[in-house]
Amino acid sequence: MPKETLSFDILHPQPLLIVISGPSGVGKDAVLKSLQQRKLDFHFVVTCTSRPARLNERDGIDYFFVTKEIFEEMITQGELIEYAMVYDQYKGVPKSQIRQAIESGKDVIMRVDVQGAARIRSLCPEAILIFLIPPTTQEWLYRLQTRKTETPENLEIRLKTASIEMQKLDDFDYVVINTQDRLEEAVDTIVAIINSEHHRVKPHKITL
């Protein structure tokens, strides 16, 4: 009787598109930087923005800083996978970065606002959407106040916006709590989510 041949060559990890989102001030940038410091084989998308650079922000590293006129030309030319007007400034993600990284076999990690995450989901249903939240509203407000970049009027706008954005939670795949002084726990959770997604029997197939 012939022996049955078994094949265990079933793990061919497909590159993932991981979207990290959440209200302003929740710590998206800090999470991204911590992930980068771990030297994992990810491609981190650099977002374009029309806002001026803040202190210690580097062009091409933290954001691509462009004028409003240049950004609008990029929109006209269809060079962005998603973009939005956020607090009177444009933010968007270049298409070319994501396609090149996916073709190289790397997981792609990008941070966008909640509007941007919805746009990514419509264009790429297989993307993994992670919603980052603080443990309490009080802690979130404290973070915004201590970074000293917000006027009282802007704080009020951000609070109202965050209330609307929280209603979009069901549109995401995962929620991760980012507690003050416990950043690495949130990052550990995100890495665990990515590892878990790579062990799906039916892997996600990213197409753009």
Backbone bond lengths (Angstrom), bond angles and torsions (degrees), N, CA, C in turn:
res aa  C-N    CA-C-N  psi(-1)  N-CA   C-N-CA  omega(-1)  CA-C   N-CA-C  phi
1 M - - - 1.473 - - 1.538 108.62 -
2 P 1.329 118.60 124.27 1.467 120.47 -177.42 1.527 111.45 -66.48
3 K 1.323 113.74 142.28 1.453 118.42 178.47 1.527 109.97 -76.08
4 E 1.315 114.16 140.03 1.474 119.35 178.49 1.516 109.16 -77.11
5 T 1.315 116.04 132.34 1.460 120.78 179.40 1.518 109.57 -90.61
6 L 1.338 114.90 126.77 1.459 120.97 178.88 1.523 109.34 -105.16
7 S 1.310 116.57 138.03 1.461 120.68 177.52 1.519 109.29 -113.58
8 F 1.328 114.14 123.19 1.462 119.12 176.54 1.531 111.44 -105.53
9 D 1.307 115.50 12.20 1.458 120.62 -179.27 1.523 109.46 -85.82
10 I 1.327 115.12 64.39 1.469 119.64 -174.54 1.522 112.48 -111.26
11 L 1.336 116.63 -11.84 1.452 118.64 -177.27 1.529 110.35 -93.37
12 H 1.307 115.09 95.98 1.460 121.50 174.24 1.524 106.17 -118.79
13 P 1.340 117.21 83.30 1.470 119.55 -173.43 1.517 113.07 -54.33
14 Q 1.326 115.52 123.38 1.449 121.18 174.71 1.527 108.21 -84.88
15 P 1.333 118.34 140.78 1.468 118.84 176.64 1.522 110.51 -63.56
16 L 1.317 114.84 143.34 1.462 121.82 -177.26 1.525 110.39 -107.99
17 L 1.316 115.26 154.68 1.459 121.89 169.61 1.521 106.58 -111.01
18 I 1.331 116.15 108.85 1.463 121.80 -177.13 1.521 108.91 -105.39
19 V 1.315 116.36 123.60 1.457 122.63 -176.91 1.523 109.01 -110.61
20 I 1.324 116.70 119.39 1.466 122.14 177.88 1.518 108.12 -104.94
21 S 1.326 115.41 122.67 1.453 120.55 -175.77 1.521 109.66 -137.93
22 G 1.325 115.09 -176.86 1.453 120.79 -179.71 1.513 110.19 143.86
23 P 1.321 118.10 173.63 1.468 121.24 -178.42 1.523 112.13 -62.42
24 S 1.326 116.26 157.31 1.453 121.97 175.30 1.527 109.99 -59.07
25 G 1.334 116.47 137.30 1.466 120.14 177.23 1.504 114.61 85.40
26 V 1.338 118.33 4.64 1.459 120.71 -176.83 1.529 111.61 -82.43
27 G 1.330 116.97 -13.26 1.458 119.71 177.54 1.515 114.76 108.45
28 K 1.327 117.85 25.06 1.468 120.85 -179.54 1.529 111.15 -61.30
29 D 1.339 116.63 -43.48 1.455 120.21 -179.02 1.530 110.97 -64.36
30 A 1.328 116.73 -42.16 1.466 120.52 -179.45 1.527 111.05 -64.09
31 V 1.326 117.07 -40.83 1.465 121.19 177.45 1.525 110.10 -62.82
32 L 1.318 116.37 -44.18 1.458 120.58 -179.38 1.533 111.28 -61.94
33 K 1.327 116.45 -44.55 1.468 120.05 -179.46 1.523 111.28 -64.70
34 S 1.328 117.32 -38.18 1.463 120.33 178.13 1.523 111.00 -65.33
35 L 1.337 116.71 -40.03 1.465 120.25 176.08 1.531 110.92 -61.95
36 Q 1.318 116.15 -41.57 1.463 120.19 179.33 1.528 111.68 -63.66
37 Q 1.317 116.90 -37.56 1.460 121.21 -178.78 1.525 112.78 -67.92
38 R 1.314 116.66 -18.30 1.463 119.88 179.51 1.534 112.11 -80.50
39 K 1.323 117.22 -5.68 1.472 122.26 175.31 1.535 112.54 58.29
40 L 1.320 116.53 35.64 1.455 120.73 176.09 1.530 108.86 -79.39
41 D 1.316 116.21 159.75 1.460 120.58 -173.76 1.522 110.75 -83.27
42 F 1.333 115.86 63.20 1.449 122.73 178.97 1.533 108.98 -112.97
43 H 1.326 114.48 154.15 1.465 119.65 167.68 1.521 107.60 -103.08
44 F 1.325 116.20 123.15 1.457 121.19 -179.91 1.522 109.19 -99.76
45 V 1.314 115.22 117.30 1.456 120.95 -179.14 1.524 109.68 -70.30
46 V 1.318 116.48 135.79 1.462 121.93 175.67 1.523 107.90 -99.26
47 T 1.312 116.28 120.14 1.456 122.52 -176.74 1.531 110.85 -79.67
48 C 1.317 115.93 144.26 1.468 121.34 171.82 1.525 108.84 -89.44
49 T 1.313 116.31 143.81 1.459 119.96 176.52 1.514 109.90 -146.37
50 S 1.325 115.51 150.88 1.463 120.22 177.35 1.525 111.57 -96.03
51 R 1.325 117.72 0.91 1.468 119.07 178.78 1.526 110.19 -81.65
52 P 1.335 116.87 155.56 1.467 119.78 177.14 1.528 110.96 -67.29
53 A 1.321 115.44 153.33 1.464 120.29 178.34 1.528 109.91 -69.64
54 R 1.344 115.62 140.80 1.458 120.83 172.65 1.522 109.66 -83.76
55 L 1.307 116.31 169.90 1.458 122.07 179.24 1.525 109.84 -55.56
56 N 1.321 116.61 130.59 1.474 124.65 177.49 1.529 114.06 75.60
57 E 1.330 119.36 0.32 1.458 120.69 174.65 1.527 109.39 -80.93
58 R 1.347 115.72 139.53 1.462 120.83 -175.63 1.527 110.50 -115.29
59 D 1.321 115.48 133.25 1.453 120.97 178.76 1.522 110.32 -66.03
60 G 1.346 116.21 131.66 1.456 121.20 -178.94 1.508 113.86 86.19
61 I 1.316 117.30 -12.02 1.466 122.20 178.78 1.527 110.05 -110.34
62 D 1.339 115.85 -59.06 1.466 119.91 178.27 1.529 110.74 -82.98
63 Y 1.302 115.97 -45.26 1.467 123.88 176.37 1.527 107.48 -150.88
64 F 1.338 115.59 164.67 1.446 121.22 160.80 1.527 105.99 -94.21
65 F 1.319 117.26 112.77 1.455 121.48 -177.87 1.526 109.12 -92.55
66 V 1.334 115.27 119.13 1.462 120.73 -179.53 1.519 108.78 -130.98
67 T 1.322 115.85 164.45 1.458 119.63 176.93 1.524 109.94 -74.49
68 K 1.311 115.19 163.02 1.461 120.02 178.23 1.522 110.63 -62.08
69 E 1.334 117.06 -35.96 1.458 121.23 -179.74 1.534 111.48 -66.18
70 I 1.332 116.16 -42.37 1.472 120.26 178.41 1.518 110.10 -66.08
71 F 1.323 117.33 -40.76 1.468 120.44 179.49 1.525 110.13 -61.33
72 E 1.311 116.75 -44.66 1.463 119.96 -179.34 1.529 111.45 -64.40
73 E 1.327 117.43 -31.19 1.465 120.62 175.34 1.528 110.11 -67.84
74 M 1.342 117.53 -38.12 1.465 121.58 176.37 1.523 110.76 -62.48
75 I 1.327 116.44 -38.14 1.470 120.45 176.87 1.532 109.62 -62.68
76 T 1.322 115.95 -47.95 1.459 121.16 -178.96 1.526 111.79 -58.99
77 Q 1.327 116.53 -38.61 1.461 121.67 -178.19 1.535 113.02 -81.64
78 G 1.320 117.96 -2.57 1.458 121.58 179.19 1.516 113.48 68.25
79 E 1.330 117.66 33.59 1.451 122.18 -175.62 1.530 113.71 -88.40
80 L 1.324 117.81 -2.67 1.462 121.11 -175.00 1.520 111.13 -114.34
81 I 1.329 116.13 137.69 1.459 119.53 176.34 1.519 110.41 -76.87
82 E 1.314 116.19 -29.93 1.459 120.97 174.78 1.517 107.97 -157.68
83 Y 1.312 115.17 152.72 1.463 119.62 174.00 1.515 108.40 -157.10
84 A 1.306 115.72 160.43 1.457 120.36 179.20 1.516 109.03 -156.10
85 M 1.315 115.78 156.71 1.451 122.19 172.17 1.523 106.96 -93.61
86 V 1.312 116.81 115.48 1.462 122.19 -176.73 1.524 108.77 -122.85
87 Y 1.331 116.60 115.35 1.460 121.63 -178.89 1.541 111.25 51.74
88 D 1.325 115.46 47.51 1.469 124.21 176.41 1.526 113.83 68.91
89 Q 1.318 118.01 15.52 1.465 121.27 176.70 1.533 108.75 -131.53
90 Y 1.334 115.86 144.61 1.457 120.81 177.64 1.528 111.23 -80.54
91 K 1.341 114.85 145.00 1.459 121.92 167.66 1.523 107.58 -137.57
92 G 1.314 117.36 142.07 1.453 119.64 -179.65 1.513 112.40 -162.65
93 V 1.332 115.75 166.31 1.460 122.42 -176.41 1.528 109.79 -120.59
94 P 1.331 118.27 122.29 1.467 121.24 177.49 1.525 111.86 -65.77
95 K 1.331 116.23 136.28 1.463 121.42 179.32 1.527 112.09 -63.62
96 S 1.322 116.35 -41.21 1.466 120.53 -171.10 1.519 113.05 -59.16
97 Q 1.323 117.23 -36.68 1.462 120.24 -179.21 1.525 111.84 -59.66
98 I 1.323 115.65 -47.32 1.467 120.21 -175.34 1.524 110.35 -67.53
99 R 1.319 117.06 -45.22 1.462 119.56 -178.30 1.521 111.79 -61.90
100 Q 1.309 117.06 -43.93 1.461 120.90 -178.97 1.527 111.69 -63.86
101 A 1.340 116.48 -40.72 1.462 119.97 -179.60 1.526 111.16 -68.42
102 I 1.328 117.47 -42.97 1.462 121.46 178.68 1.526 110.02 -61.34
103 E 1.321 116.37 -42.72 1.473 120.10 179.85 1.519 111.76 -63.98
104 S 1.337 117.70 -28.34 1.464 121.18 178.53 1.525 112.23 -81.03
105 G 1.348 117.08 -7.01 1.456 121.24 178.83 1.515 114.56 91.10
106 K 1.318 117.59 5.21 1.461 120.85 -178.70 1.525 112.02 -88.19
107 D 1.337 116.11 144.40 1.456 120.12 167.93 1.524 108.28 -66.11
108 V 1.320 115.47 142.11 1.458 120.96 179.81 1.523 108.70 -110.71
109 I 1.330 115.74 129.39 1.461 120.90 177.64 1.517 108.49 -117.84
110 M 1.318 115.25 129.52 1.454 119.70 -179.86 1.512 110.50 -138.09
111 R 1.321 115.34 147.94 1.460 121.74 175.79 1.512 107.88 -109.18
112 V 1.292 116.92 133.58 1.464 121.81 176.79 1.517 108.13 -145.27
113 D 1.332 116.10 164.32 1.459 118.76 173.53 1.526 108.66 -75.65
114 V 1.310 116.28 177.18 1.461 120.88 -174.72 1.528 111.49 -65.33
115 Q 1.339 117.27 -36.59 1.466 119.72 175.51 1.528 110.68 -60.78
116 G 1.334 115.46 -43.33 1.455 120.32 -179.81 1.512 112.40 -64.19
117 A 1.340 116.81 -38.17 1.463 120.34 178.49 1.524 111.05 -61.95
118 A 1.320 116.52 -39.40 1.468 119.85 177.71 1.522 111.09 -64.23
119 R 1.313 116.03 -38.45 1.471 120.51 178.43 1.529 110.37 -65.55
120 I 1.330 117.71 -43.37 1.456 121.54 178.64 1.524 110.40 -61.50
121 R 1.322 117.38 -42.81 1.457 121.07 179.75 1.526 111.10 -61.21
122 S 1.341 117.22 -38.07 1.465 119.83 -179.88 1.525 111.39 -69.39
123 L 1.335 117.01 -34.50 1.462 121.19 -179.70 1.524 112.38 -83.84
124 C 1.320 116.03 -30.99 1.470 120.87 -175.49 1.532 108.92 -139.83
125 P 1.332 117.77 83.57 1.471 120.98 -177.39 1.526 114.33 -58.59
126 E 1.342 117.38 -21.27 1.458 120.69 -178.14 1.524 113.53 -84.76
127 A 1.313 117.59 -1.81 1.462 120.57 177.69 1.530 110.25 -64.47
128 I 1.335 116.38 150.31 1.466 122.24 178.00 1.519 108.09 -98.38
129 L 1.322 117.37 115.64 1.465 122.35 -175.88 1.532 110.45 -102.79
130 I 1.336 115.64 122.57 1.470 122.18 -179.79 1.523 108.83 -116.60
131 F 1.323 115.79 125.31 1.465 122.05 -179.29 1.521 108.69 -100.82
132 L 1.322 116.31 119.69 1.464 122.52 -178.45 1.526 108.84 -96.46
133 I 1.325 116.58 130.77 1.461 120.52 179.91 1.529 110.30 -134.71
134 P 1.336 117.92 155.83 1.461 121.37 171.64 1.522 108.52 -83.56
135 P 1.335 117.78 163.66 1.471 118.83 179.86 1.527 113.05 -69.07
136 T 1.349 117.03 -29.76 1.464 121.08 -178.77 1.526 109.90 -145.26
137 T 1.327 115.77 157.92 1.459 120.82 175.49 1.523 110.59 -63.89
138 Q 1.351 116.58 -36.95 1.460 120.83 -178.53 1.530 111.18 -61.72
139 E 1.334 116.84 -41.87 1.460 119.34 179.38 1.522 110.83 -67.18
140 W 1.308 116.11 -39.37 1.463 120.48 179.54 1.529 111.02 -61.70
141 L 1.344 117.41 -45.26 1.458 121.37 178.75 1.528 110.90 -63.88
142 Y 1.315 116.68 -37.51 1.463 120.66 179.15 1.538 110.48 -62.15
143 R 1.328 116.40 -41.62 1.465 120.10 179.21 1.525 110.83 -62.17
144 L 1.341 116.53 -44.79 1.461 120.09 -179.98 1.526 111.11 -62.94
145 Q 1.325 116.62 -40.75 1.455 120.45 -177.77 1.522 112.32 -69.66
146 T 1.338 117.21 -39.16 1.461 120.38 -175.87 1.529 112.96 -76.24
147 R 1.323 118.92 -19.55 1.466 118.04 176.93 1.526 111.81 -80.13
148 K 1.345 116.96 -10.38 1.466 123.95 168.61 1.529 113.33 55.83
149 T 1.301 115.76 38.37 1.468 120.05 175.63 1.525 111.14 -116.02
150 E 1.328 116.93 1.18 1.461 120.29 -174.03 1.527 111.36 -116.11
151 T 1.321 116.88 135.94 1.451 121.92 170.45 1.527 108.07 -80.87
152 P 1.328 118.11 162.52 1.468 119.54 175.99 1.523 112.46 -55.28
153 E 1.330 116.32 -36.13 1.464 120.04 179.13 1.527 110.95 -66.54
154 N 1.340 116.59 -42.41 1.462 120.27 178.82 1.521 111.88 -65.53
155 L 1.333 116.17 -36.59 1.465 119.78 177.70 1.524 110.58 -62.03
156 E 1.310 116.41 -40.12 1.461 120.44 179.41 1.523 110.43 -65.23
157 I 1.344 116.50 -41.31 1.463 120.68 178.47 1.524 110.36 -63.45
158 R 1.339 116.71 -44.22 1.467 120.49 -178.61 1.522 111.53 -64.93
159 L 1.327 117.22 -36.33 1.461 120.42 178.29 1.528 110.73 -64.27
160 K 1.317 116.82 -43.91 1.463 120.52 178.89 1.523 110.78 -66.20
161 T 1.330 116.00 -41.01 1.465 120.00 179.41 1.520 110.95 -63.68
162 A 1.340 116.27 -43.03 1.464 120.31 -179.62 1.526 111.52 -62.49
163 S 1.315 116.53 -36.57 1.466 120.36 178.46 1.532 110.60 -62.18
164 I 1.331 116.20 -40.48 1.473 120.76 177.54 1.523 110.20 -68.59
165 E 1.348 116.23 -42.65 1.464 120.58 -177.03 1.526 112.01 -64.15
166 M 1.319 117.13 -35.04 1.467 120.09 179.43 1.526 111.82 -62.45
167 Q 1.325 116.61 -24.79 1.458 120.27 178.10 1.527 112.35 -71.86
168 K 1.334 117.11 -10.98 1.462 122.45 179.58 1.527 112.11 -93.33
169 L 1.320 117.58 5.62 1.464 121.37 -174.46 1.525 112.65 -55.86
170 D 1.327 117.31 -37.25 1.469 120.72 -178.19 1.525 112.92 -66.32
171 D 1.322 117.92 -14.15 1.460 121.04 178.68 1.528 111.87 -80.80
172 F 1.338 116.98 -7.42 1.458 121.88 -176.90 1.526 110.91 -100.38
173 D 1.335 115.22 162.81 1.467 121.04 -179.69 1.520 112.35 -89.43
174 Y 1.339 116.59 -33.87 1.461 121.31 -176.69 1.525 109.57 -140.68
175 V 1.333 115.50 153.53 1.465 121.49 171.97 1.529 107.32 -124.08
176 V 1.327 116.21 135.18 1.462 121.99 -178.78 1.524 108.35 -128.60
177 I 1.336 116.56 128.79 1.461 121.70 179.07 1.530 109.24 -87.67
178 N 1.319 116.04 127.64 1.467 121.73 177.33 1.522 108.69 -111.06
179 T 1.313 115.78 98.73 1.462 122.54 -176.94 1.522 110.42 -88.78
180 Q 1.323 116.17 143.13 1.458 121.24 177.86 1.526 110.26 -54.25
181 D 1.330 116.70 133.76 1.476 123.92 178.71 1.530 113.49 66.61
182 R 1.333 117.73 13.12 1.468 120.99 176.22 1.529 109.61 -133.57
183 L 1.317 113.76 39.38 1.460 121.06 -176.78 1.525 112.19 -57.43
184 E 1.335 117.30 -43.05 1.463 120.01 -174.58 1.528 112.49 -64.17
185 E 1.321 117.47 -26.63 1.468 119.74 176.41 1.528 109.92 -66.48
186 A 1.325 116.65 -41.44 1.469 120.14 178.11 1.526 110.07 -64.70
187 V 1.331 116.82 -41.08 1.463 120.37 -179.79 1.525 110.51 -67.31
188 D 1.335 117.33 -40.47 1.467 120.76 176.15 1.526 110.68 -56.85
189 T 1.316 116.23 -41.61 1.467 120.77 -179.74 1.525 110.92 -64.36
190 I 1.316 116.99 -42.38 1.466 120.44 179.45 1.524 110.90 -64.41
191 V 1.326 117.70 -42.69 1.468 120.89 177.78 1.528 110.23 -62.35
192 A 1.329 116.79 -39.61 1.468 120.33 178.07 1.525 111.43 -64.35
193 I 1.325 117.24 -37.80 1.470 121.16 177.06 1.522 109.95 -62.14
194 I 1.326 116.64 -45.67 1.465 120.74 -179.36 1.526 110.79 -63.03
195 N 1.333 116.56 -44.45 1.465 120.01 178.51 1.522 111.05 -61.02
196 S 1.328 116.32 -41.81 1.460 120.62 179.01 1.520 111.68 -62.67
197 E 1.337 116.50 -42.33 1.464 120.22 -179.81 1.529 111.60 -63.09
198 H 1.330 117.05 -29.30 1.466 120.25 179.20 1.533 112.26 -76.41
199 H 1.321 116.82 -5.88 1.466 120.27 178.27 1.519 112.69 -109.29
200 R 1.318 116.31 17.20 1.459 119.95 175.86 1.525 109.94 -69.33
201 V 1.326 116.23 140.87 1.464 120.53 175.21 1.529 109.82 -65.12
202 K 1.326 116.16 -38.15 1.461 121.37 176.96 1.532 107.39 -112.81
203 P 1.331 116.93 92.41 1.474 119.54 -174.05 1.515 112.64 -70.08
204 H 1.328 113.29 156.34 1.459 119.55 174.73 1.521 109.88 -69.49
205 K 1.313 115.78 144.11 1.453 122.01 178.01 1.528 107.83 -119.71
206 I 1.325 116.00 109.62 1.456 120.73 -175.39 1.526 110.56 -85.38
207 T 1.314 115.94 122.99 1.462 121.52 174.61 1.519 109.16 -131.52
208 L 1.311 115.32 138.74 1.467 120.88 178.65 1.528 109.05 -133.75
